[in-house]
Amino acid sequence: MLLEKYNFLHTTLLILVLPGTCMVIGDGVLTPVISGSEQCLRLLATSLTLQSRYV
């Protein structure tokens, strides 16, 4: 095969595939964390708003 013959093709393929793989894994990890943080901040803001009304 052509890929087995040339080492620079291995390196090129690695350089092209590795960032894409990192983005997919990062998206799977960061998206739930971001949405969870958003939910906590929204809850905190609501709580602070309700407390300020009763003071």
PDB file of N, H, CA, C and O in Angstrom:
ATOM      1  N   MET A   1       0.826  -1.195   0.000  1.00  0.00           N
ATOM      2  CA  MET A   1       0.000   0.000   0.000  1.00  0.00           C
ATOM      3  C   MET A   1       0.863   1.249   0.000  1.00  0.00           C
ATOM      4  O   MET A   1       2.030   1.222   0.391  1.00  0.00           O
ATOM      5  N   LEU A   2       0.276   2.317  -0.437  1.00  0.00           N
ATOM      6  H   LEU A   2      -0.672   2.339  -0.754  1.00  0.00           H
ATOM      7  CA  LEU A   2       0.984   3.587  -0.521  1.00  0.00           C
ATOM      8  C   LEU A   2       1.293   4.146   0.864  1.00  0.00           C
ATOM      9  O   LEU A   2       2.359   4.720   1.084  1.00  0.00           O
ATOM     10  N   LEU A   3       0.360   3.975   1.790  1.00  0.00           N
ATOM     11  H   LEU A   3      -0.505   3.508   1.611  1.00  0.00           H
ATOM     12  CA  LEU A   3       0.540   4.504   3.140  1.00  0.00           C
ATOM     13  C   LEU A   3       1.660   3.780   3.889  1.00  0.00           C
ATOM     14  O   LEU A   3       2.371   4.390   4.687  1.00  0.00           O
ATOM     15  N   GLU A   4       1.813   2.505   3.638  1.00  0.00           N
ATOM     16  H   GLU A   4       1.235   2.008   2.990  1.00  0.00           H
ATOM     17  CA  GLU A   4       2.871   1.735   4.303  1.00  0.00           C
ATOM     18  C   GLU A   4       4.246   2.056   3.732  1.00  0.00           C
ATOM     19  O   GLU A   4       5.258   1.867   4.406  1.00  0.00           O
ATOM     20  N   LYS A   5       4.286   2.534   2.513  1.00  0.00           N
ATOM     21  H   LYS A   5       3.464   2.687   1.966  1.00  0.00           H
ATOM     22  CA  LYS A   5       5.552   2.786   1.843  1.00  0.00           C
ATOM     23  C   LYS A   5       6.228   4.076   2.308  1.00  0.00           C
ATOM     24  O   LYS A   5       7.449   4.120   2.460  1.00  0.00           O
ATOM     25  N   TYR A   6       5.444   5.111   2.531  1.00  0.00           N
ATOM     26  H   TYR A   6       4.453   5.075   2.407  1.00  0.00           H
ATOM     27  CA  TYR A   6       5.996   6.434   2.818  1.00  0.00           C
ATOM     28  C   TYR A   6       5.684   6.862   4.249  1.00  0.00           C
ATOM     29  O   TYR A   6       4.525   6.922   4.658  1.00  0.00           O
ATOM     30  N   ASN A   7       6.743   7.156   5.000  1.00  0.00           N
ATOM     31  H   ASN A   7       7.685   7.107   4.668  1.00  0.00           H
ATOM     32  CA  ASN A   7       6.576   7.577   6.388  1.00  0.00           C
ATOM     33  C   ASN A   7       5.956   8.965   6.516  1.00  0.00           C
ATOM     34  O   ASN A   7       5.240   9.238   7.480  1.00  0.00           O
ATOM     35  N   PHE A   8       6.227   9.843   5.551  1.00  0.00           N
ATOM     36  H   PHE A   8       6.808   9.622   4.768  1.00  0.00           H
ATOM     37  CA  PHE A   8       5.671  11.192   5.651  1.00  0.00           C
ATOM     38  C   PHE A   8       4.145  11.169   5.511  1.00  0.00           C
ATOM     39  O   PHE A   8       3.472  12.066   6.019  1.00  0.00           O
ATOM     40  N   LEU A   9       3.598  10.173   4.841  1.00  0.00           N
ATOM     41  H   LEU A   9       4.145   9.445   4.428  1.00  0.00           H
ATOM     42  CA  LEU A   9       2.142  10.048   4.755  1.00  0.00           C
ATOM     43  C   LEU A   9       1.555   9.643   6.109  1.00  0.00           C
ATOM     44  O   LEU A   9       0.460  10.077   6.470  1.00  0.00           O
ATOM     45  N   HIS A  10       2.278   8.820   6.849  1.00  0.00           N
ATOM     46  H   HIS A  10       3.166   8.468   6.556  1.00  0.00           H
ATOM     47  CA  HIS A  10       1.856   8.465   8.211  1.00  0.00           C
ATOM     48  C   HIS A  10       1.783   9.728   9.070  1.00  0.00           C
ATOM     49  O   HIS A  10       0.805   9.954   9.783  1.00  0.00           O
ATOM     50  N   THR A  11       2.827  10.538   8.991  1.00  0.00           N
ATOM     51  H   THR A  11       3.622  10.354   8.413  1.00  0.00           H
ATOM     52  CA  THR A  11       2.890  11.764   9.775  1.00  0.00           C
ATOM     53  C   THR A  11       1.799  12.739   9.357  1.00  0.00           C
ATOM     54  O   THR A  11       1.158  13.359  10.207  1.00  0.00           O
ATOM     55  N   THR A  12       1.587  12.877   8.064  1.00  0.00           N
ATOM     56  H   THR A  12       2.107  12.374   7.374  1.00  0.00           H
ATOM     57  CA  THR A  12       0.549  13.769   7.554  1.00  0.00           C
ATOM     58  C   THR A  12      -0.823  13.325   8.018  1.00  0.00           C
ATOM     59  O   THR A  12      -1.634  14.148   8.441  1.00  0.00           O
ATOM     60  N   LEU A  13      -1.083  12.056   7.946  1.00  0.00           N
ATOM     61  H   LEU A  13      -0.424  11.387   7.603  1.00  0.00           H
ATOM     62  CA  LEU A  13      -2.365  11.525   8.385  1.00  0.00           C
ATOM     63  C   LEU A  13      -2.555  11.745   9.886  1.00  0.00           C
ATOM     64  O   LEU A  13      -3.648  12.095  10.329  1.00  0.00           O
ATOM     65  N   LEU A  14      -1.508  11.544  10.654  1.00  0.00           N
ATOM     66  H   LEU A  14      -0.620  11.259  10.294  1.00  0.00           H
ATOM     67  CA  LEU A  14      -1.573  11.773  12.094  1.00  0.00           C
ATOM     68  C   LEU A  14      -1.871  13.237  12.405  1.00  0.00           C
ATOM     69  O   LEU A  14      -2.692  13.535  13.272  1.00  0.00           O
ATOM     70  N   ILE A  15      -1.214  14.139  11.707  1.00  0.00           N
ATOM     71  H   ILE A  15      -0.547  13.898  11.002  1.00  0.00           H
ATOM     72  CA  ILE A  15      -1.427  15.569  11.924  1.00  0.00           C
ATOM     73  C   ILE A  15      -2.848  15.978  11.542  1.00  0.00           C
ATOM     74  O   ILE A  15      -3.418  16.870  12.171  1.00  0.00           O
ATOM     75  N   LEU A  16      -3.422  15.352  10.540  1.00  0.00           N
ATOM     76  H   LEU A  16      -2.959  14.627  10.029  1.00  0.00           H
ATOM     77  CA  LEU A  16      -4.784  15.678  10.126  1.00  0.00           C
ATOM     78  C   LEU A  16      -5.845  15.068  11.039  1.00  0.00           C
ATOM     79  O   LEU A  16      -6.871  15.695  11.301  1.00  0.00           O
ATOM     80  N   VAL A  17      -5.607  13.862  11.520  1.00  0.00           N
ATOM     81  H   VAL A  17      -4.773  13.353  11.308  1.00  0.00           H
ATOM     82  CA  VAL A  17      -6.627  13.138  12.281  1.00  0.00           C
ATOM     83  C   VAL A  17      -6.603  13.496  13.765  1.00  0.00           C
ATOM     84  O   VAL A  17      -7.662  13.569  14.388  1.00  0.00           O
ATOM     85  N   LEU A  18      -5.451  13.717  14.334  1.00  0.00           N
ATOM     86  H   LEU A  18      -4.591  13.658  13.828  1.00  0.00           H
ATOM     87  CA  LEU A  18      -5.330  13.961  15.767  1.00  0.00           C
ATOM     88  C   LEU A  18      -6.105  15.192  16.259  1.00  0.00           C
ATOM     89  O   LEU A  18      -6.807  15.088  17.266  1.00  0.00           O
ATOM     90  N   PRO A  19      -6.010  16.340  15.601  1.00  0.00           N
ATOM     91  CA  PRO A  19      -6.806  17.491  16.076  1.00  0.00           C
ATOM     92  C   PRO A  19      -8.317  17.241  15.989  1.00  0.00           C
ATOM     93  O   PRO A  19      -9.066  17.667  16.868  1.00  0.00           O
ATOM     94  N   GLY A  20      -8.757  16.562  14.950  1.00  0.00           N
ATOM     95  H   GLY A  20      -8.148  16.216  14.236  1.00  0.00           H
ATOM     96  CA  GLY A  20     -10.182  16.238  14.826  1.00  0.00           C
ATOM     97  C   GLY A  20     -10.646  15.330  15.945  1.00  0.00           C
ATOM     98  O   GLY A  20     -11.727  15.520  16.503  1.00  0.00           O
ATOM     99  N   THR A  21      -9.834  14.350  16.270  1.00  0.00           N
ATOM    100  H   THR A  21      -8.957  14.195  15.816  1.00  0.00           H
ATOM    101  CA  THR A  21     -10.168  13.436  17.370  1.00  0.00           C
ATOM    102  C   THR A  21     -10.210  14.185  18.694  1.00  0.00           C
ATOM    103  O   THR A  21     -11.101  13.955  19.513  1.00  0.00           O
ATOM    104  N   CYS A  22      -9.260  15.069  18.904  1.00  0.00           N
ATOM    105  H   CYS A  22      -8.537  15.256  18.239  1.00  0.00           H
ATOM    106  CA  CYS A  22      -9.243  15.861  20.144  1.00  0.00           C
ATOM    107  C   CYS A  22     -10.477  16.743  20.241  1.00  0.00           C
ATOM    108  O   CYS A  22     -11.026  16.920  21.329  1.00  0.00           O
ATOM    109  N   MET A  23     -10.925  17.305  19.108  1.00  0.00           N
ATOM    110  H   MET A  23     -10.479  17.161  18.224  1.00  0.00           H
ATOM    111  CA  MET A  23     -12.119  18.154  19.143  1.00  0.00           C
ATOM    112  C   MET A  23     -13.364  17.351  19.477  1.00  0.00           C
ATOM    113  O   MET A  23     -14.226  17.820  20.220  1.00  0.00           O
ATOM    114  N   VAL A  24     -13.464  16.147  18.937  1.00  0.00           N
ATOM    115  H   VAL A  24     -12.763  15.766  18.333  1.00  0.00           H
ATOM    116  CA  VAL A  24     -14.633  15.309  19.218  1.00  0.00           C
ATOM    117  C   VAL A  24     -14.655  14.897  20.679  1.00  0.00           C
ATOM    118  O   VAL A  24     -15.704  14.952  21.322  1.00  0.00           O
ATOM    119  N   ILE A  25     -13.515  14.487  21.210  1.00  0.00           N
ATOM    120  H   ILE A  25     -12.664  14.442  20.688  1.00  0.00           H
ATOM    121  CA  ILE A  25     -13.448  14.093  22.615  1.00  0.00           C
ATOM    122  C   ILE A  25     -13.685  15.293  23.518  1.00  0.00           C
ATOM    123  O   ILE A  25     -14.407  15.192  24.510  1.00  0.00           O
ATOM    124  N   GLY A  26     -13.085  16.422  23.183  1.00  0.00           N
ATOM    125  H   GLY A  26     -12.498  16.504  22.377  1.00  0.00           H
ATOM    126  CA  GLY A  26     -13.272  17.633  23.965  1.00  0.00           C
ATOM    127  C   GLY A  26     -14.717  18.100  23.971  1.00  0.00           C
ATOM    128  O   GLY A  26     -15.224  18.564  24.992  1.00  0.00           O
ATOM    129  N   ASP A  27     -15.376  17.976  22.830  1.00  0.00           N
ATOM    130  H   ASP A  27     -14.964  17.599  22.000  1.00  0.00           H
ATOM    131  CA  ASP A  27     -16.782  18.369  22.754  1.00  0.00           C
ATOM    132  C   ASP A  27     -17.635  17.469  23.621  1.00  0.00           C
ATOM    133  O   ASP A  27     -18.582  17.938  24.253  1.00  0.00           O
ATOM    134  N   GLY A  28     -17.322  16.199  23.663  1.00  0.00           N
ATOM    135  H   GLY A  28     -16.553  15.818  23.150  1.00  0.00           H
ATOM    136  CA  GLY A  28     -18.082  15.271  24.493  1.00  0.00           C
ATOM    137  C   GLY A  28     -17.883  15.508  25.978  1.00  0.00           C
ATOM    138  O   GLY A  28     -18.756  15.182  26.781  1.00  0.00           O
ATOM    139  N   VAL A  29     -16.754  16.065  26.346  1.00  0.00           N
ATOM    140  H   VAL A  29     -16.044  16.330  25.694  1.00  0.00           H
ATOM    141  CA  VAL A  29     -16.464  16.331  27.757  1.00  0.00           C
ATOM    142  C   VAL A  29     -16.922  17.731  28.152  1.00  0.00           C
ATOM    143  O   VAL A  29     -17.533  17.906  29.206  1.00  0.00           O
ATOM    144  N   LEU A  30     -16.634  18.724  27.322  1.00  0.00           N
ATOM    145  H   LEU A  30     -16.137  18.582  26.466  1.00  0.00           H
ATOM    146  CA  LEU A  30     -16.881  20.108  27.706  1.00  0.00           C
ATOM    147  C   LEU A  30     -18.342  20.526  27.599  1.00  0.00           C
ATOM    148  O   LEU A  30     -18.800  21.336  28.405  1.00  0.00           O
ATOM    149  N   THR A  31     -19.075  20.006  26.645  1.00  0.00           N
ATOM    150  H   THR A  31     -18.703  19.348  25.991  1.00  0.00           H
ATOM    151  CA  THR A  31     -20.463  20.426  26.465  1.00  0.00           C
ATOM    152  C   THR A  31     -21.321  20.124  27.691  1.00  0.00           C
ATOM    153  O   THR A  31     -22.048  21.012  28.135  1.00  0.00           O
ATOM    154  N   PRO A  32     -21.277  18.928  28.259  1.00  0.00           N
ATOM    155  CA  PRO A  32     -22.070  18.697  29.464  1.00  0.00           C
ATOM    156  C   PRO A  32     -21.618  19.568  30.653  1.00  0.00           C
ATOM    157  O   PRO A  32     -22.445  19.991  31.461  1.00  0.00           O
ATOM    158  N   VAL A  33     -20.335  19.825  30.752  1.00  0.00           N
ATOM    159  H   VAL A  33     -19.664  19.480  30.096  1.00  0.00           H
ATOM    160  CA  VAL A  33     -19.830  20.645  31.852  1.00  0.00           C
ATOM    161  C   VAL A  33     -20.323  22.084  31.709  1.00  0.00           C
ATOM    162  O   VAL A  33     -20.724  22.712  32.689  1.00  0.00           O
ATOM    163  N   ILE A  34     -20.291  22.593  30.494  1.00  0.00           N
ATOM    164  H   ILE A  34     -19.965  22.083  29.698  1.00  0.00           H
ATOM    165  CA  ILE A  34     -20.736  23.964  30.261  1.00  0.00           C
ATOM    166  C   ILE A  34     -22.227  24.094  30.549  1.00  0.00           C
ATOM    167  O   ILE A  34     -22.647  25.049  31.202  1.00  0.00           O
ATOM    168  N   SER A  35     -23.031  23.147  30.070  1.00  0.00           N
ATOM    169  H   SER A  35     -22.689  22.371  29.540  1.00  0.00           H
ATOM    170  CA  SER A  35     -24.468  23.243  30.304  1.00  0.00           C
ATOM    171  C   SER A  35     -24.783  23.063  31.791  1.00  0.00           C
ATOM    172  O   SER A  35     -25.701  23.705  32.302  1.00  0.00           O
ATOM    173  N   GLY A  36     -24.040  22.202  32.495  1.00  0.00           N
ATOM    174  H   GLY A  36     -23.295  21.680  32.080  1.00  0.00           H
ATOM    175  CA  GLY A  36     -24.239  22.044  33.936  1.00  0.00           C
ATOM    176  C   GLY A  36     -23.887  23.304  34.694  1.00  0.00           C
ATOM    177  O   GLY A  36     -24.572  23.671  35.648  1.00  0.00           O
ATOM    178  N   SER A  37     -22.826  23.969  34.278  1.00  0.00           N
ATOM    179  H   SER A  37     -22.270  23.671  33.503  1.00  0.00           H
ATOM    180  CA  SER A  37     -22.426  25.222  34.928  1.00  0.00           C
ATOM    181  C   SER A  37     -23.464  26.307  34.681  1.00  0.00           C
ATOM    182  O   SER A  37     -23.781  27.088  35.579  1.00  0.00           O
ATOM    183  N   GLU A  38     -23.990  26.353  33.468  1.00  0.00           N
ATOM    184  H   GLU A  38     -23.732  25.719  32.739  1.00  0.00           H
ATOM    185  CA  GLU A  38     -25.033  27.318  33.146  1.00  0.00           C
ATOM    186  C   GLU A  38     -26.250  27.118  34.033  1.00  0.00           C
ATOM    187  O   GLU A  38     -26.831  28.081  34.533  1.00  0.00           O
ATOM    188  N   GLN A  39     -26.625  25.883  34.221  1.00  0.00           N
ATOM    189  H   GLN A  39     -26.154  25.101  33.815  1.00  0.00           H
ATOM    190  CA  GLN A  39     -27.792  25.561  35.039  1.00  0.00           C
ATOM    191  C   GLN A  39     -27.562  25.975  36.495  1.00  0.00           C
ATOM    192  O   GLN A  39     -28.466  26.509  37.137  1.00  0.00           O
ATOM    193  N   CYS A  40     -26.383  25.736  37.008  1.00  0.00           N
ATOM    194  H   CYS A  40     -25.648  25.301  36.487  1.00  0.00           H
ATOM    195  CA  CYS A  40     -26.063  26.122  38.394  1.00  0.00           C
ATOM    196  C   CYS A  40     -26.072  27.639  38.550  1.00  0.00           C
ATOM    197  O   CYS A  40     -26.585  28.158  39.541  1.00  0.00           O
ATOM    198  N   LEU A  41     -25.510  28.349  37.581  1.00  0.00           N
ATOM    199  H   LEU A  41     -25.093  27.927  36.775  1.00  0.00           H
ATOM    200  CA  LEU A  41     -25.496  29.806  37.657  1.00  0.00           C
ATOM    201  C   LEU A  41     -26.911  30.382  37.572  1.00  0.00           C
ATOM    202  O   LEU A  41     -27.234  31.350  38.261  1.00  0.00           O
ATOM    203  N   ARG A  42     -27.744  29.792  36.733  1.00  0.00           N
ATOM    204  H   ARG A  42     -27.482  29.006  36.173  1.00  0.00           H
ATOM    205  CA  ARG A  42     -29.126  30.247  36.623  1.00  0.00           C
ATOM    206  C   ARG A  42     -29.869  30.031  37.940  1.00  0.00           C
ATOM    207  O   ARG A  42     -30.633  30.891  38.379  1.00  0.00           O
ATOM    208  N   LEU A  43     -29.644  28.900  38.553  1.00  0.00           N
ATOM    209  H   LEU A  43     -29.024  28.201  38.197  1.00  0.00           H
ATOM    210  CA  LEU A  43     -30.280  28.594  39.839  1.00  0.00           C
ATOM    211  C   LEU A  43     -29.794  29.563  40.923  1.00  0.00           C
ATOM    212  O   LEU A  43     -30.587  30.041  41.733  1.00  0.00           O
ATOM    213  N   LEU A  44     -28.507  29.846  40.933  1.00  0.00           N
ATOM    214  H   LEU A  44     -27.862  29.458  40.275  1.00  0.00           H
ATOM    215  CA  LEU A  44     -27.945  30.779  41.905  1.00  0.00           C
ATOM    216  C   LEU A  44     -28.512  32.185  41.705  1.00  0.00           C
ATOM    217  O   LEU A  44     -28.853  32.862  42.675  1.00  0.00           O
ATOM    218  N   ALA A  45     -28.612  32.621  40.456  1.00  0.00           N
ATOM    219  H   ALA A  45     -28.334  32.071  39.668  1.00  0.00           H
ATOM    220  CA  ALA A  45     -29.158  33.952  40.171  1.00  0.00           C
ATOM    221  C   ALA A  45     -30.617  34.040  40.608  1.00  0.00           C
ATOM    222  O   ALA A  45     -31.037  35.056  41.161  1.00  0.00           O
ATOM    223  N   THR A  46     -31.380  33.001  40.369  1.00  0.00           N
ATOM    224  H   THR A  46     -31.039  32.176  39.919  1.00  0.00           H
ATOM    225  CA  THR A  46     -32.779  32.980  40.789  1.00  0.00           C
ATOM    226  C   THR A  46     -32.877  33.024  42.305  1.00  0.00           C
ATOM    227  O   THR A  46     -33.721  33.731  42.855  1.00  0.00           O
ATOM    228  N   SER A  47     -32.034  32.285  42.969  1.00  0.00           N
ATOM    229  H   SER A  47     -31.348  31.711  42.522  1.00  0.00           H
ATOM    230  CA  SER A  47     -32.032  32.255  44.427  1.00  0.00           C
ATOM    231  C   SER A  47     -31.687  33.627  45.004  1.00  0.00           C
ATOM    232  O   SER A  47     -32.330  34.086  45.948  1.00  0.00           O
ATOM    233  N   LEU A  48     -30.679  34.276  44.440  1.00  0.00           N
ATOM    234  H   LEU A  48     -30.156  33.903  43.673  1.00  0.00           H
ATOM    235  CA  LEU A  48     -30.291  35.604  44.925  1.00  0.00           C
ATOM    236  C   LEU A  48     -31.379  36.633  44.672  1.00  0.00           C
ATOM    237  O   LEU A  48     -31.594  37.525  45.492  1.00  0.00           O
ATOM    238  N   THR A  49     -32.064  36.517  43.546  1.00  0.00           N
ATOM    239  H   THR A  49     -31.889  35.792  42.880  1.00  0.00           H
ATOM    240  CA  THR A  49     -33.155  37.434  43.235  1.00  0.00           C
ATOM    241  C   THR A  49     -34.303  37.279  44.221  1.00  0.00           C
ATOM    242  O   THR A  49     -34.876  38.267  44.682  1.00  0.00           O
ATOM    243  N   LEU A  50     -34.635  36.032  44.540  1.00  0.00           N
ATOM    244  H   LEU A  50     -34.170  35.230  44.165  1.00  0.00           H
ATOM    245  CA  LEU A  50     -35.720  35.794  45.492  1.00  0.00           C
ATOM    246  C   LEU A  50     -35.358  36.268  46.886  1.00  0.00           C
ATOM    247  O   LEU A  50     -36.215  36.780  47.606  1.00  0.00           O
ATOM    248  N   GLN A  51     -34.105  36.107  47.278  1.00  0.00           N
ATOM    249  H   GLN A  51     -33.409  35.690  46.693  1.00  0.00           H
ATOM    250  CA  GLN A  51     -33.675  36.549  48.608  1.00  0.00           C
ATOM    251  C   GLN A  51     -33.710  38.065  48.721  1.00  0.00           C
ATOM    252  O   GLN A  51     -34.067  38.602  49.770  1.00  0.00           O
ATOM    253  N   SER A  52     -33.345  38.755  47.654  1.00  0.00           N
ATOM    254  H   SER A  52     -33.055  38.319  46.802  1.00  0.00           H
ATOM    255  CA  SER A  52     -33.333  40.215  47.711  1.00  0.00           C
ATOM    256  C   SER A  52     -34.751  40.783  47.768  1.00  0.00           C
ATOM    257  O   SER A  52     -34.949  41.879  48.291  1.00  0.00           O
ATOM    258  N   ARG A  53     -35.715  40.076  47.254  1.00  0.00           N
ATOM    259  H   ARG A  53     -35.555  39.185  46.830  1.00  0.00           H
ATOM    260  CA  ARG A  53     -37.111  40.539  47.307  1.00  0.00           C
ATOM    261  C   ARG A  53     -37.663  40.474  48.724  1.00  0.00           C
ATOM    262  O   ARG A  53     -38.472  41.313  49.120  1.00  0.00           O
ATOM    263  N   TYR A  54     -37.224  39.476  49.488  1.00  0.00           N
ATOM    264  H   TYR A  54     -36.567  38.794  49.167  1.00  0.00           H
ATOM    265  CA  TYR A  54     -37.780  39.280  50.831  1.00  0.00           C
ATOM    266  C   TYR A  54     -37.023  40.016  51.916  1.00  0.00           C
ATOM    267  O   TYR A  54     -37.417  39.968  53.081  1.00  0.00           O
ATOM    268  N   VAL A  55     -35.949  40.694  51.563  1.00  0.00           N
ATOM    269  H   VAL A  55     -35.628  40.733  50.616  1.00  0.00           H
ATOM    270  CA  VAL A  55     -35.153  41.399  52.571  1.00  0.00           C
ATOM    271  C   VAL A  55     -35.620  42.806  52.752  1.00  0.00           C
ATOM    272  O   VAL A  55     -35.060  43.543  53.564  1.00  0.00           O
TER     273      VAL A  55
END
